[in-house]
């Protein structure tokens, strides 16, 4: 008897896989909705930079550490966002030799839109699960993260 890939996946199904699937779904919804709203860089790897970047900016060294990528890879992603007018590099006030990545006006609009989309997805999940199950999910995830 030949086993299918679905059979193999069913035999290894676990909570980690379920959490990964849920996170993957959330991320795909987020990317697609932002692209549909005029922020296409979220469909590329460069959009991942923005998940680590708030209105006050971040040093390029800290960004590299948080993303877990090489300096060169992060530099290339930031270059792409800079070319699209989403971010800019400025001298880091804490270290004159370093650069800080900050959002431009377009980047700040993107940041605000990301927050609107996050709330929209959260509302959709709350409606799908119901308010009690959603609250329980939030509490369980917070507890797991402790």
C-alpha positions in Angstrom: 0.0 0.0 0.0 1.4 3.4 -1.0 1.0 6.2 1.5 0.2 9.7 0.4 1.8 12.9 1.6 -1.5 13.6 3.4 -1.1 10.3 5.3 2.5 11.3 6.2 1.4 14.7 7.4 -1.4 13.3 9.4 1.0 11.1 11.3 3.2 14.0 12.3 0.4 16.5 13.0 0.9 18.3 16.3 0.2 21.6 18.0 3.4 23.2 16.5 2.1 22.4 13.0 -1.3 23.8 13.9 0.3 27.0 15.2 2.5 27.3 12.1 -0.6 26.9 9.8 -2.5 29.5 11.7 0.5 31.9 11.7 1.0 31.2 8.0 -2.6 32.0 7.2 -2.5 35.2 9.2 0.7 36.3 7.4 -0.8 35.5 4.0 -3.9 37.5 4.8 -1.9 40.4 6.0 0.4 40.4 2.9 -2.5 40.1 0.4 -4.6 42.8 2.1 -1.7 45.3 2.3 -0.8 44.6 -1.4 -4.5 45.2 -2.4 -4.4 48.5 -0.5 -1.4 49.8 -2.4 1.6 48.5 -0.4 3.0 45.9 -2.8 6.3 45.4 -1.0 4.6 43.2 1.6 4.4 40.5 -1.1 8.2 40.3 -1.1 10.9 39.5 1.4 11.5 43.2 1.9 8.2 43.6 3.5 9.4 41.4 6.4 11.7 44.3 7.4 8.7 46.4 8.3 7.5 43.9 10.9 10.5 45.0 13.0 10.2 48.7 12.3 8.1 51.2 14.2 7.7 55.0 13.9 10.9 55.6 15.9 13.1 53.5 13.6 15.7 50.9 14.4 19.5 50.6 14.1 20.5 48.5 11.2 22.6 46.2 13.5 19.6 45.5 15.8 17.4 44.9 12.7 19.9 42.4 11.4 19.9 40.6 14.8 16.1 40.5 15.1 15.7 39.2 11.6 18.3 36.5 12.0 19.7 37.2 8.6 23.2 38.2 7.3 24.1 41.9 7.2 24.3 41.7 3.5 20.8 40.2 3.2 19.3 42.8 5.5 21.1 45.6 3.6 19.6 44.3 0.3 16.1 44.3 1.7 16.5 47.8 3.2 17.9 48.9 -0.1 14.7 47.7 -1.9 12.5 49.5 0.6 14.6 52.7 0.3 14.4 52.6 -3.5 10.6 52.4 -3.2 10.5 55.4 -0.8 9.3 53.4 2.3 12.4 53.9 4.5 15.5 56.0 4.6 18.8 55.6 6.5 20.0 58.3 8.9 23.0 58.5 11.2 22.3 56.7 14.5 22.5 59.2 17.3 23.7 56.5 19.7 26.6 55.6 17.3 27.9 58.1 14.7 29.4 55.3 12.6 26.1 53.3 12.5 22.9 53.9 10.5 19.3 53.9 11.7 16.5 52.8 9.5 13.5 55.1 9.7 10.1 55.2 8.0 9.5 57.9 5.5 6.1 59.6 5.1 5.0 56.6 2.9 6.5 54.2 5.5 4.4 55.9 8.2 1.3 55.5 6.1 2.2 51.9 5.6 2.6 51.5 9.4 -0.8 52.9 10.1 -2.4 50.7 7.4 -0.7 47.6 8.8 -2.4 48.3 12.1 -5.8 48.7 10.4 -5.3 45.4 8.6 -4.2 43.7 11.8 -7.4 44.9 13.5 -9.5 43.7 10.5 -8.0 40.2 10.6 -8.5 40.1 14.3 -12.2 41.0 13.9 -12.6 38.3 11.3 -11.0 35.7 13.6 -13.2 36.9 16.5 -16.3 36.6 14.3 -15.2 33.1 13.1 -14.5 31.8 16.6 -17.0 33.7 18.7 -16.0 36.2 21.4 -15.5 33.6 24.2 -13.3 31.2 22.1 -11.3 34.2 20.8 -10.7 35.5 24.3 -9.7 32.0 25.4 -7.3 31.7 22.4 -5.7 35.1 23.3 -5.3 34.0 26.9 -3.8 30.6 25.9 -1.3 32.2 23.5 -0.3 34.7 26.1 0.2 32.0 28.6 2.3 29.9 26.2 4.5 32.9 25.5 5.3 33.5 29.2 
